[in-house]
Amino acid sequence: MTISDLVRLLASFAEVAFTVVLVYVAFKMGRLVDALSKRIKNEKED
Protein backbone atom coordinates (compact mmCIF):
# COMPACT_ATOMS: atom_id res chain seq x y z
CA MET A 1 0.00 0.00 0.00
CA THR A 2 1.53 3.26 -1.10
CA ILE A 3 1.15 6.61 0.57
CA SER A 4 -1.20 7.83 -2.16
CA ASP A 5 -3.49 4.84 -1.53
CA LEU A 6 -3.46 5.62 2.18
CA VAL A 7 -4.29 9.27 1.54
CA ARG A 8 -7.13 8.26 -0.78
CA LEU A 9 -8.49 5.90 1.88
CA LEU A 10 -8.32 8.61 4.55
CA ALA A 11 -10.11 11.03 2.20
CA SER A 12 -12.91 8.51 1.75
CA PHE A 13 -13.27 8.12 5.51
CA ALA A 14 -13.26 11.92 5.89
CA GLU A 15 -16.09 12.24 3.35
CA VAL A 16 -18.19 9.67 5.20
CA ALA A 17 -17.51 11.31 8.57
CA PHE A 18 -18.37 14.75 7.18
CA THR A 19 -21.63 13.42 5.74
CA VAL A 20 -22.57 11.83 9.06
CA VAL A 21 -21.85 15.09 10.90
CA LEU A 22 -23.98 17.05 8.42
CA VAL A 23 -26.89 14.64 8.86
CA TYR A 24 -26.55 14.88 12.65
CA VAL A 25 -26.53 18.69 12.57
CA ALA A 26 -29.57 18.75 10.27
CA PHE A 27 -31.39 16.36 12.62
CA LYS A 28 -30.56 18.50 15.66
CA MET A 29 -31.70 21.68 13.89
CA GLY A 30 -34.97 19.99 12.93
CA ARG A 31 -35.59 18.97 16.53
CA LEU A 32 -34.79 22.49 17.72
CA VAL A 33 -37.23 24.03 15.24
CA ASP A 34 -39.88 21.50 16.27
CA ALA A 35 -39.39 22.28 19.96
CA LEU A 36 -39.55 26.01 19.34
CA SER A 37 -42.73 25.73 17.27
CA LYS A 38 -44.38 23.63 19.99
CA ARG A 39 -43.38 26.20 22.60
CA ILE A 40 -44.80 29.03 20.47
CA LYS A 41 -48.07 27.11 19.99
CA ASN A 42 -48.37 26.55 23.75
CA GLU A 43 -47.81 30.25 24.46
CA LYS A 44 -50.46 31.26 21.91
CA GLU A 45 -53.02 28.90 23.47
CA ASP A 46 -52.56 30.39 26.96
mmCIF entry with sequence, helices, sheets and N, C-alpha, C, O atoms, coordinates in Angstrom:
data_MODEL
# 
_entry.id   MODEL 
# 
_entity.id                         1 
_entity.type                       polymer 
_entity.pdbx_number_of_molecules   1 
# 
_entity_poly.entity_id                      1 
_entity_poly.type                           'polypeptide(L)' 
_entity_poly.nstd_linkage                   no 
_entity_poly.nstd_monomer                   no 
_entity_poly.pdbx_seq_one_letter_code       MTISDLVRLLASFAEVAFTVVLVYVAFKMGRLVDALSKRIKNEKED 
_entity_poly.pdbx_seq_one_letter_code_can   MTISDLVRLLASFAEVAFTVVLVYVAFKMGRLVDALSKRIKNEKED 
_entity_poly.pdbx_strand_id                 A 
# 
loop_
_entity_poly_seq.entity_id 
_entity_poly_seq.num 
_entity_poly_seq.mon_id 
_entity_poly_seq.hetero 
1 1  MET n 
1 2  THR n 
1 3  ILE n 
1 4  SER n 
1 5  ASP n 
1 6  LEU n 
1 7  VAL n 
1 8  ARG n 
1 9  LEU n 
1 10 LEU n 
1 11 ALA n 
1 12 SER n 
1 13 PHE n 
1 14 ALA n 
1 15 GLU n 
1 16 VAL n 
1 17 ALA n 
1 18 PHE n 
1 19 THR n 
1 20 VAL n 
1 21 VAL n 
1 22 LEU n 
1 23 VAL n 
1 24 TYR n 
1 25 VAL n 
1 26 ALA n 
1 27 PHE n 
1 28 LYS n 
1 29 MET n 
1 30 GLY n 
1 31 ARG n 
1 32 LEU n 
1 33 VAL n 
1 34 ASP n 
1 35 ALA n 
1 36 LEU n 
1 37 SER n 
1 38 LYS n 
1 39 ARG n 
1 40 ILE n 
1 41 LYS n 
1 42 ASN n 
1 43 GLU n 
1 44 LYS n 
1 45 GLU n 
1 46 ASP n 
# 
_struct_asym.id          A 
_struct_asym.entity_id   1 
# 
_struct_conf.conf_type_id            HELX_P 
_struct_conf.id                      HELX_P1 
_struct_conf.pdbx_PDB_helix_id       AA1 
_struct_conf.beg_label_comp_id       ILE 
_struct_conf.beg_label_asym_id       A 
_struct_conf.beg_label_seq_id        3 
_struct_conf.pdbx_beg_PDB_ins_code   ? 
_struct_conf.end_label_comp_id       GLU 
_struct_conf.end_label_asym_id       A 
_struct_conf.end_label_seq_id        45 
_struct_conf.pdbx_end_PDB_ins_code   ? 
_struct_conf.beg_auth_comp_id        ILE 
_struct_conf.beg_auth_asym_id        A 
_struct_conf.beg_auth_seq_id         3 
_struct_conf.end_auth_comp_id        GLU 
_struct_conf.end_auth_asym_id        A 
_struct_conf.end_auth_seq_id         45 
_struct_conf.pdbx_PDB_helix_class    1 
_struct_conf.details                 ? 
_struct_conf.pdbx_PDB_helix_length   43 
# 
_struct_conf_type.id          HELX_P 
_struct_conf_type.criteria    ? 
_struct_conf_type.reference   ? 
# 
loop_
_atom_site.group_PDB 
_atom_site.id 
_atom_site.type_symbol 
_atom_site.label_atom_id 
_atom_site.label_alt_id 
_atom_site.label_comp_id 
_atom_site.label_asym_id 
_atom_site.label_entity_id 
_atom_site.label_seq_id 
_atom_site.pdbx_PDB_ins_code 
_atom_site.Cartn_x 
_atom_site.Cartn_y 
_atom_site.Cartn_z 
_atom_site.occupancy 
_atom_site.B_iso_or_equiv 
_atom_site.pdbx_formal_charge 
_atom_site.auth_seq_id 
_atom_site.auth_comp_id 
_atom_site.auth_asym_id 
_atom_site.auth_atom_id 
_atom_site.pdbx_PDB_model_num 
ATOM 1   N N  . MET A 1 1  ? 0.859   -1.181 0.000  1.00 0.00 ? 1  MET A N  1 
ATOM 2   C CA . MET A 1 1  ? 0.000   0.000  0.000  1.00 0.00 ? 1  MET A CA 1 
ATOM 3   C C  . MET A 1 1  ? 0.901   1.239  0.000  1.00 0.00 ? 1  MET A C  1 
ATOM 4   O O  . MET A 1 1  ? 1.734   1.426  0.886  1.00 0.00 ? 1  MET A O  1 
ATOM 5   N N  . THR A 1 2  ? 0.709   2.057  -0.998 1.00 0.00 ? 2  THR A N  1 
ATOM 6   C CA . THR A 1 2  ? 1.532   3.258  -1.102 1.00 0.00 ? 2  THR A CA 1 
ATOM 7   C C  . THR A 1 2  ? 0.907   4.388  -0.300 1.00 0.00 ? 2  THR A C  1 
ATOM 8   O O  . THR A 1 2  ? -0.216  4.280  0.192  1.00 0.00 ? 2  THR A O  1 
ATOM 9   N N  . ILE A 1 3  ? 1.649   5.456  -0.182 1.00 0.00 ? 3  ILE A N  1 
ATOM 10  C CA . ILE A 1 3  ? 1.152   6.615  0.569  1.00 0.00 ? 3  ILE A CA 1 
ATOM 11  C C  . ILE A 1 3  ? -0.062  7.227  -0.123 1.00 0.00 ? 3  ILE A C  1 
ATOM 12  O O  . ILE A 1 3  ? -0.999  7.665  0.545  1.00 0.00 ? 3  ILE A O  1 
ATOM 13  N N  . SER A 1 4  ? -0.054  7.262  -1.447 1.00 0.00 ? 4  SER A N  1 
ATOM 14  C CA . SER A 1 4  ? -1.205  7.834  -2.158 1.00 0.00 ? 4  SER A CA 1 
ATOM 15  C C  . SER A 1 4  ? -2.467  7.003  -1.925 1.00 0.00 ? 4  SER A C  1 
ATOM 16  O O  . SER A 1 4  ? -3.559  7.561  -1.818 1.00 0.00 ? 4  SER A O  1 
ATOM 17  N N  . ASP A 1 5  ? -2.331  5.679  -1.847 1.00 0.00 ? 5  ASP A N  1 
ATOM 18  C CA . ASP A 1 5  ? -3.488  4.838  -1.526 1.00 0.00 ? 5  ASP A CA 1 
ATOM 19  C C  . ASP A 1 5  ? -3.995  5.130  -0.121 1.00 0.00 ? 5  ASP A C  1 
ATOM 20  O O  . ASP A 1 5  ? -5.203  5.183  0.113  1.00 0.00 ? 5  ASP A O  1 
ATOM 21  N N  . LEU A 1 6  ? -3.081  5.316  0.800  1.00 0.00 ? 6  LEU A N  1 
ATOM 22  C CA . LEU A 1 6  ? -3.457  5.617  2.176  1.00 0.00 ? 6  LEU A CA 1 
ATOM 23  C C  . LEU A 1 6  ? -4.171  6.965  2.270  1.00 0.00 ? 6  LEU A C  1 
ATOM 24  O O  . LEU A 1 6  ? -5.165  7.101  2.983  1.00 0.00 ? 6  LEU A O  1 
ATOM 25  N N  . VAL A 1 7  ? -3.661  7.950  1.549  1.00 0.00 ? 7  VAL A N  1 
ATOM 26  C CA . VAL A 1 7  ? -4.294  9.273  1.543  1.00 0.00 ? 7  VAL A CA 1 
ATOM 27  C C  . VAL A 1 7  ? -5.687  9.191  0.931  1.00 0.00 ? 7  VAL A C  1 
ATOM 28  O O  . VAL A 1 7  ? -6.623  9.821  1.423  1.00 0.00 ? 7  VAL A O  1 
ATOM 29  N N  . ARG A 1 8  ? -5.825  8.422  -0.134 1.00 0.00 ? 8  ARG A N  1 
ATOM 30  C CA . ARG A 1 8  ? -7.132  8.261  -0.778 1.00 0.00 ? 8  ARG A CA 1 
ATOM 31  C C  . ARG A 1 8  ? -8.115  7.588  0.172  1.00 0.00 ? 8  ARG A C  1 
ATOM 32  O O  . ARG A 1 8  ? -9.285  7.967  0.232  1.00 0.00 ? 8  ARG A O  1 
ATOM 33  N N  . LEU A 1 9  ? -7.644  6.596  0.909  1.00 0.00 ? 9  LEU A N  1 
ATOM 34  C CA . LEU A 1 9  ? -8.486  5.897  1.878  1.00 0.00 ? 9  LEU A CA 1 
ATOM 35  C C  . LEU A 1 9  ? -8.920  6.842  3.001  1.00 0.00 ? 9  LEU A C  1 
ATOM 36  O O  . LEU A 1 9  ? -10.083 6.843  3.402  1.00 0.00 ? 9  LEU A O  1 
ATOM 37  N N  . LEU A 1 10 ? -7.990  7.636  3.498  1.00 0.00 ? 10 LEU A N  1 
ATOM 38  C CA . LEU A 1 10 ? -8.323  8.607  4.545  1.00 0.00 ? 10 LEU A CA 1 
ATOM 39  C C  . LEU A 1 10 ? -9.308  9.651  4.034  1.00 0.00 ? 10 LEU A C  1 
ATOM 40  O O  . LEU A 1 10 ? -10.190 10.083 4.777  1.00 0.00 ? 10 LEU A O  1 
ATOM 41  N N  . ALA A 1 11 ? -9.171  10.059 2.783  1.00 0.00 ? 11 ALA A N  1 
ATOM 42  C CA . ALA A 1 11 ? -10.107 11.026 2.205  1.00 0.00 ? 11 ALA A CA 1 
ATOM 43  C C  . ALA A 1 11 ? -11.509 10.434 2.131  1.00 0.00 ? 11 ALA A C  1 
ATOM 44  O O  . ALA A 1 11 ? -12.494 11.131 2.377  1.00 0.00 ? 11 ALA A O  1 
ATOM 45  N N  . SER A 1 12 ? -11.601 9.165  1.797  1.00 0.00 ? 12 SER A N  1 
ATOM 46  C CA . SER A 1 12 ? -12.912 8.510  1.753  1.00 0.00 ? 12 SER A CA 1 
ATOM 47  C C  . SER A 1 12 ? -13.546 8.470  3.141  1.00 0.00 ? 12 SER A C  1 
ATOM 48  O O  . SER A 1 12 ? -14.734 8.751  3.296  1.00 0.00 ? 12 SER A O  1 
ATOM 49  N N  . PHE A 1 13 ? -12.748 8.121  4.143  1.00 0.00 ? 13 PHE A N  1 
ATOM 50  C CA . PHE A 1 13 ? -13.269 8.125  5.512  1.00 0.00 ? 13 PHE A CA 1 
ATOM 51  C C  . PHE A 1 13 ? -13.688 9.528  5.938  1.00 0.00 ? 13 PHE A C  1 
ATOM 52  O O  . PHE A 1 13 ? -14.693 9.689  6.630  1.00 0.00 ? 13 PHE A O  1 
ATOM 53  N N  . ALA A 1 14 ? -12.934 10.535 5.537  1.00 0.00 ? 14 ALA A N  1 
ATOM 54  C CA . ALA A 1 14 ? -13.262 11.918 5.887  1.00 0.00 ? 14 ALA A CA 1 
ATOM 55  C C  . ALA A 1 14 ? -14.585 12.328 5.250  1.00 0.00 ? 14 ALA A C  1 
ATOM 56  O O  . ALA A 1 14 ? -15.388 13.015 5.882  1.00 0.00 ? 14 ALA A O  1 
ATOM 57  N N  . GLU A 1 15 ? -14.818 11.916 4.011  1.00 0.00 ? 15 GLU A N  1 
ATOM 58  C CA . GLU A 1 15 ? -16.091 12.236 3.354  1.00 0.00 ? 15 GLU A CA 1 
ATOM 59  C C  . GLU A 1 15 ? -17.262 11.597 4.086  1.00 0.00 ? 15 GLU A C  1 
ATOM 60  O O  . GLU A 1 15 ? -18.294 12.238 4.286  1.00 0.00 ? 15 GLU A O  1 
ATOM 61  N N  . VAL A 1 16 ? -17.112 10.354 4.482  1.00 0.00 ? 16 VAL A N  1 
ATOM 62  C CA . VAL A 1 16 ? -18.187 9.668  5.204  1.00 0.00 ? 16 VAL A CA 1 
ATOM 63  C C  . VAL A 1 16 ? -18.432 10.341 6.549  1.00 0.00 ? 16 VAL A C  1 
ATOM 64  O O  . VAL A 1 16 ? -19.581 10.568 6.929  1.00 0.00 ? 16 VAL A O  1 
ATOM 65  N N  . ALA A 1 17 ? -17.365 10.659 7.266  1.00 0.00 ? 17 ALA A N  1 
ATOM 66  C CA . ALA A 1 17 ? -17.510 11.306 8.574  1.00 0.00 ? 17 ALA A CA 1 
ATOM 67  C C  . ALA A 1 17 ? -18.173 12.672 8.430  1.00 0.00 ? 17 ALA A C  1 
ATOM 68  O O  . ALA A 1 17 ? -19.027 13.036 9.238  1.00 0.00 ? 17 ALA A O  1 
ATOM 69  N N  . PHE A 1 18 ? -17.785 13.428 7.407  1.00 0.00 ? 18 PHE A N  1 
ATOM 70  C CA . PHE A 1 18 ? -18.369 14.749 7.177  1.00 0.00 ? 18 PHE A CA 1 
ATOM 71  C C  . PHE A 1 18 ? -19.859 14.626 6.868  1.00 0.00 ? 18 PHE A C  1 
ATOM 72  O O  . PHE A 1 18 ? -20.663 15.421 7.353  1.00 0.00 ? 18 PHE A O  1 
ATOM 73  N N  . THR A 1 19 ? -20.225 13.634 6.063  1.00 0.00 ? 19 THR A N  1 
ATOM 74  C CA . THR A 1 19 ? -21.634 13.421 5.736  1.00 0.00 ? 19 THR A CA 1 
ATOM 75  C C  . THR A 1 19 ? -22.432 13.064 6.985  1.00 0.00 ? 19 THR A C  1 
ATOM 76  O O  . THR A 1 19 ? -23.542 13.562 7.175  1.00 0.00 ? 19 THR A O  1 
ATOM 77  N N  . VAL A 1 20 ? -21.881 12.213 7.828  1.00 0.00 ? 20 VAL A N  1 
ATOM 78  C CA . VAL A 1 20 ? -22.570 11.828 9.063  1.00 0.00 ? 20 VAL A CA 1 
ATOM 79  C C  . VAL A 1 20 ? -22.761 13.042 9.964  1.00 0.00 ? 20 VAL A C  1 
ATOM 80  O O  . VAL A 1 20 ? -23.827 13.212 10.557 1.00 0.00 ? 20 VAL A O  1 
ATOM 81  N N  . VAL A 1 21 ? -21.743 13.882 10.071 1.00 0.00 ? 21 VAL A N  1 
ATOM 82  C CA . VAL A 1 21 ? -21.851 15.086 10.901 1.00 0.00 ? 21 VAL A CA 1 
ATOM 83  C C  . VAL A 1 21 ? -22.913 16.027 10.337 1.00 0.00 ? 21 VAL A C  1 
ATOM 84  O O  . VAL A 1 21 ? -23.689 16.602 11.100 1.00 0.00 ? 21 VAL A O  1 
ATOM 85  N N  . LEU A 1 22 ? -22.960 16.193 9.019  1.00 0.00 ? 22 LEU A N  1 
ATOM 86  C CA . LEU A 1 22 ? -23.983 17.053 8.418  1.00 0.00 ? 22 LEU A CA 1 
ATOM 87  C C  . LEU A 1 22 ? -25.389 16.526 8.693  1.00 0.00 ? 22 LEU A C  1 
ATOM 88  O O  . LEU A 1 22 ? -26.291 17.302 9.007  1.00 0.00 ? 22 LEU A O  1 
ATOM 89  N N  . VAL A 1 23 ? -25.578 15.230 8.579  1.00 0.00 ? 23 VAL A N  1 
ATOM 90  C CA . VAL A 1 23 ? -26.893 14.643 8.857  1.00 0.00 ? 23 VAL A CA 1 
ATOM 91  C C  . VAL A 1 23 ? -27.264 14.853 10.321 1.00 0.00 ? 23 VAL A C  1 
ATOM 92  O O  . VAL A 1 23 ? -28.415 15.164 10.629 1.00 0.00 ? 23 VAL A O  1 
ATOM 93  N N  . TYR A 1 24 ? -26.302 14.686 11.223 1.00 0.00 ? 24 TYR A N  1 
ATOM 94  C CA . TYR A 1 24 ? -26.555 14.877 12.651 1.00 0.00 ? 24 TYR A CA 1 
ATOM 95  C C  . TYR A 1 24 ? -26.947 16.324 12.950 1.00 0.00 ? 24 TYR A C  1 
ATOM 96  O O  . TYR A 1 24 ? -27.883 16.576 13.710 1.00 0.00 ? 24 TYR A O  1 
ATOM 97  N N  . VAL A 1 25 ? -26.229 17.271 12.348 1.00 0.00 ? 25 VAL A N  1 
ATOM 98  C CA . VAL A 1 25 ? -26.535 18.686 12.566 1.00 0.00 ? 25 VAL A CA 1 
ATOM 99  C C  . VAL A 1 25 ? -27.919 19.020 12.013 1.00 0.00 ? 25 VAL A C  1 
ATOM 100 O O  . VAL A 1 25 ? -28.680 19.745 12.654 1.00 0.00 ? 25 VAL A O  1 
ATOM 101 N N  . ALA A 1 26 ? -28.251 18.503 10.840 1.00 0.00 ? 26 ALA A N  1 
ATOM 102 C CA . ALA A 1 26 ? -29.574 18.751 10.267 1.00 0.00 ? 26 ALA A CA 1 
ATOM 103 C C  . ALA A 1 26 ? -30.666 18.167 11.166 1.00 0.00 ? 26 ALA A C  1 
ATOM 104 O O  . ALA A 1 26 ? -31.714 18.785 11.351 1.00 0.00 ? 26 ALA A O  1 
ATOM 105 N N  . PHE A 1 27 ? -30.425 16.988 11.720 1.00 0.00 ? 27 PHE A N  1 
ATOM 106 C CA . PHE A 1 27 ? -31.386 16.358 12.623 1.00 0.00 ? 27 PHE A CA 1 
ATOM 107 C C  . PHE A 1 27 ? -31.585 17.202 13.879 1.00 0.00 ? 27 PHE A C  1 
ATOM 108 O O  . PHE A 1 27 ? -32.714 17.418 14.318 1.00 0.00 ? 27 PHE A O  1 
ATOM 109 N N  . LYS A 1 28 ? -30.468 17.681 14.457 1.00 0.00 ? 28 LYS A N  1 
ATOM 110 C CA . LYS A 1 28 ? -30.561 18.502 15.664 1.00 0.00 ? 28 LYS A CA 1 
ATOM 111 C C  . LYS A 1 28 ? -31.292 19.812 15.382 1.00 0.00 ? 28 LYS A C  1 
ATOM 112 O O  . LYS A 1 28 ? -32.099 20.258 16.198 1.00 0.00 ? 28 LYS A O  1 
ATOM 113 N N  . MET A 1 29 ? -31.015 20.431 14.235 1.00 0.00 ? 29 MET A N  1 
ATOM 114 C CA . MET A 1 29 ? -31.695 21.680 13.890 1.00 0.00 ? 29 MET A CA 1 
ATOM 115 C C  . MET A 1 29 ? -33.190 21.440 13.705 1.00 0.00 ? 29 MET A C  1 
ATOM 116 O O  . MET A 1 29 ? -34.004 22.268 14.115 1.00 0.00 ? 29 MET A O  1 
ATOM 117 N N  . GLY A 1 30 ? -33.556 20.326 13.099 1.00 0.00 ? 30 GLY A N  1 
ATOM 118 C CA . GLY A 1 30 ? -34.968 19.992 12.930 1.00 0.00 ? 30 GLY A CA 1 
ATOM 119 C C  . GLY A 1 30 ? -35.665 19.812 14.263 1.00 0.00 ? 30 GLY A C  1 
ATOM 120 O O  . GLY A 1 30 ? -36.793 20.270 14.446 1.00 0.00 ? 30 GLY A O  1 
ATOM 121 N N  . ARG A 1 31 ? -34.998 19.144 15.195 1.00 0.00 ? 31 ARG A N  1 
ATOM 122 C CA . ARG A 1 31 ? -35.591 18.969 16.527 1.00 0.00 ? 31 ARG A CA 1 
ATOM 123 C C  . ARG A 1 31 ? -35.719 20.300 17.256 1.00 0.00 ? 31 ARG A C  1 
ATOM 124 O O  . ARG A 1 31 ? -36.699 20.527 17.965 1.00 0.00 ? 31 ARG A O  1 
ATOM 125 N N  . LEU A 1 32 ? -34.736 21.181 17.086 1.00 0.00 ? 32 LEU A N  1 
ATOM 126 C CA . LEU A 1 32 ? -34.793 22.495 17.718 1.00 0.00 ? 32 LEU A CA 1 
ATOM 127 C C  . LEU A 1 32 ? -35.960 23.308 17.173 1.00 0.00 ? 32 LEU A C  1 
ATOM 128 O O  . LEU A 1 32 ? -36.701 23.927 17.936 1.00 0.00 ? 32 LEU A O  1 
ATOM 129 N N  . VAL A 1 33 ? -36.122 23.306 15.854 1.00 0.00 ? 33 VAL A N  1 
ATOM 130 C CA . VAL A 1 33 ? -37.235 24.032 15.239 1.00 0.00 ? 33 VAL A CA 1 
ATOM 131 C C  . VAL A 1 33 ? -38.561 23.455 15.708 1.00 0.00 ? 33 VAL A C  1 
ATOM 132 O O  . VAL A 1 33 ? -39.497 24.205 15.983 1.00 0.00 ? 33 VAL A O  1 
ATOM 133 N N  . ASP A 1 34 ? -38.655 22.140 15.801 1.00 0.00 ? 34 ASP A N  1 
ATOM 134 C CA . ASP A 1 34 ? -39.880 21.499 16.267 1.00 0.00 ? 34 ASP A CA 1 
ATOM 135 C C  . ASP A 1 34 ? -40.192 21.901 17.707 1.00 0.00 ? 34 ASP A C  1 
ATOM 136 O O  . ASP A 1 34 ? -41.338 22.211 18.032 1.00 0.00 ? 34 ASP A O  1 
ATOM 137 N N  . ALA A 1 35 ? -39.184 21.897 18.562 1.00 0.00 ? 35 ALA A N  1 
ATOM 138 C CA . ALA A 1 35 ? -39.391 22.279 19.963 1.00 0.00 ? 35 ALA A CA 1 
ATOM 139 C C  . ALA A 1 35 ? -39.811 23.741 20.076 1.00 0.00 ? 35 ALA A C  1 
ATOM 140 O O  . ALA A 1 35 ? -40.690 24.081 20.868 1.00 0.00 ? 35 ALA A O  1 
ATOM 141 N N  . LEU A 1 36 ? -39.182 24.597 19.285 1.00 0.00 ? 36 LEU A N  1 
ATOM 142 C CA . LEU A 1 36 ? -39.551 26.013 19.335 1.00 0.00 ? 36 LEU A CA 1 
ATOM 143 C C  . LEU A 1 36 ? -40.974 26.236 18.836 1.00 0.00 ? 36 LEU A C  1 
ATOM 144 O O  . LEU A 1 36 ? -41.712 27.034 19.414 1.00 0.00 ? 36 LEU A O  1 
ATOM 145 N N  . SER A 1 37 ? -41.365 25.544 17.777 1.00 0.00 ? 37 SER A N  1 
ATOM 146 C CA . SER A 1 37 ? -42.725 25.726 17.265 1.00 0.00 ? 37 SER A CA 1 
ATOM 147 C C  . SER A 1 37 ? -43.755 25.217 18.266 1.00 0.00 ? 37 SER A C  1 
ATOM 148 O O  . SER A 1 37 ? -44.819 25.818 18.414 1.00 0.00 ? 37 SER A O  1 
ATOM 149 N N  . LYS A 1 38 ? -43.454 24.119 18.956 1.00 0.00 ? 38 LYS A N  1 
ATOM 150 C CA . LYS A 1 38 ? -44.378 23.631 19.988 1.00 0.00 ? 38 LYS A CA 1 
ATOM 151 C C  . LYS A 1 38 ? -44.495 24.633 21.130 1.00 0.00 ? 38 LYS A C  1 
ATOM 152 O O  . LYS A 1 38 ? -45.586 24.868 21.650 1.00 0.00 ? 38 LYS A O  1 
ATOM 153 N N  . ARG A 1 39 ? -43.366 25.220 21.517 1.00 0.00 ? 39 ARG A N  1 
ATOM 154 C CA . ARG A 1 39 ? -43.381 26.200 22.598 1.00 0.00 ? 39 ARG A CA 1 
ATOM 155 C C  . ARG A 1 39 ? -44.194 27.432 22.193 1.00 0.00 ? 39 ARG A C  1 
ATOM 156 O O  . ARG A 1 39 ? -44.942 27.979 23.004 1.00 0.00 ? 39 ARG A O  1 
ATOM 157 N N  . ILE A 1 40 ? -44.046 27.865 20.948 1.00 0.00 ? 40 ILE A N  1 
ATOM 158 C CA . ILE A 1 40 ? -44.803 29.026 20.469 1.00 0.00 ? 40 ILE A CA 1 
ATOM 159 C C  . ILE A 1 40 ? -46.297 28.705 20.444 1.00 0.00 ? 40 ILE A C  1 
ATOM 160 O O  . ILE A 1 40 ? -47.116 29.543 20.819 1.00 0.00 ? 40 ILE A O  1 
ATOM 161 N N  . LYS A 1 41 ? -46.657 27.490 20.002 1.00 0.00 ? 41 LYS A N  1 
ATOM 162 C CA . LYS A 1 41 ? -48.069 27.106 19.986 1.00 0.00 ? 41 LYS A CA 1 
ATOM 163 C C  . LYS A 1 41 ? -48.640 27.102 21.394 1.00 0.00 ? 41 LYS A C  1 
ATOM 164 O O  . LYS A 1 41 ? -49.762 27.562 21.604 1.00 0.00 ? 41 LYS A O  1 
ATOM 165 N N  . ASN A 1 42 ? -47.886 26.591 22.365 1.00 0.00 ? 42 ASN A N  1 
ATOM 166 C CA . ASN A 1 42 ? -48.366 26.552 23.749 1.00 0.00 ? 42 ASN A CA 1 
ATOM 167 C C  . ASN A 1 42 ? -48.549 27.950 24.307 1.00 0.00 ? 42 ASN A C  1 
ATOM 168 O O  . ASN A 1 42 ? -49.495 28.186 25.058 1.00 0.00 ? 42 ASN A O  1 
ATOM 169 N N  . GLU A 1 43 ? -47.673 28.882 23.964 1.00 0.00 ? 43 GLU A N  1 
ATOM 170 C CA . GLU A 1 43 ? -47.813 30.249 24.461 1.00 0.00 ? 43 GLU A CA 1 
ATOM 171 C C  . GLU A 1 43 ? -49.019 30.937 23.832 1.00 0.00 ? 43 GLU A C  1 
ATOM 172 O O  . GLU A 1 43 ? -49.684 31.736 24.492 1.00 0.00 ? 43 GLU A O  1 
ATOM 173 N N  . LYS A 1 44 ? -49.313 30.640 22.567 1.00 0.00 ? 44 LYS A N  1 
ATOM 174 C CA . LYS A 1 44 ? -50.463 31.261 21.909 1.00 0.00 ? 44 LYS A CA 1 
ATOM 175 C C  . LYS A 1 44 ? -51.773 30.740 22.482 1.00 0.00 ? 44 LYS A C  1 
ATOM 176 O O  . LYS A 1 44 ? -52.756 31.478 22.536 1.00 0.00 ? 44 LYS A O  1 
ATOM 177 N N  . GLU A 1 45 ? -51.802 29.480 22.910 1.00 0.00 ? 45 GLU A N  1 
ATOM 178 C CA . GLU A 1 45 ? -53.020 28.903 23.471 1.00 0.00 ? 45 GLU A CA 1 
ATOM 179 C C  . GLU A 1 45 ? -53.340 29.474 24.846 1.00 0.00 ? 45 GLU A C  1 
ATOM 180 O O  . GLU A 1 45 ? -54.509 29.540 25.225 1.00 0.00 ? 45 GLU A O  1 
ATOM 181 N N  . ASP A 1 46 ? -52.337 29.884 25.592 1.00 0.00 ? 46 ASP A N  1 
ATOM 182 C CA . ASP A 1 46 ? -52.557 30.393 26.960 1.00 0.00 ? 46 ASP A CA 1 
ATOM 183 C C  . ASP A 1 46 ? -53.165 31.760 26.998 1.00 0.00 ? 46 ASP A C  1 
ATOM 184 O O  . ASP A 1 46 ? -53.400 32.302 28.078 1.00 0.00 ? 46 ASP A O  1 
# 
